[in-house]
């Protein structure tokens, strides 16, 4: 579906195609099939429950990959084998080191608040690394570093569109710095699922997700990363119920795997 408006195609897990101002980005590439296992580190595996909506050969030409962190349900062995190793991969400094060892020579690790830019004519797409925390307290040190990403489209020097991709973060105090720096956010892709391992929450559940929506105040919220693995314990319906209870359901747009939807706010 070709369109001048920013849009997202949901492939599954946190994997999306973003088309913004003539740029095409792939986020968190997870192309394992139903029944295949993703390695989550520390000897932990989880078996995928769903099929990805697209395969790597079916992808359009990409300008870059945005990788929130290096976990097996965000960058899997299929992506490692199948993606063009010359593609820029914008990610954490920790993930950059491993990706470069794997042959992805254009991997670019960004410290928090640093940016990477893509250019087409008079259009610039600026990708800025934002704070994120995957685990609670000291447990976070056992997990991969994670980042959110602010994606800004600027044309002819004028800002046109702003998208926040949360990455696999929990709701934590450092996220309050995001709306301080970026008070006007058009849309947010929010990683939900309420991932629990050994009873410990590692990604936002419905309540934390709603807290972050109220903190960030985007004009539109699109939930992703919510039902692809058994470790995801907080279903999408719980977030929808929380959004309805708190009064921001009109600013939420749900999207099915394989569906393409605009990232413009509802009228």
Order of alpha helices (4+ residues) and beta strands (2+ residues): beta-beta-beta-beta-beta-beta-alpha-beta-alpha-beta-beta-beta-beta-beta-alpha-beta-beta-beta-alpha-beta-alpha-beta
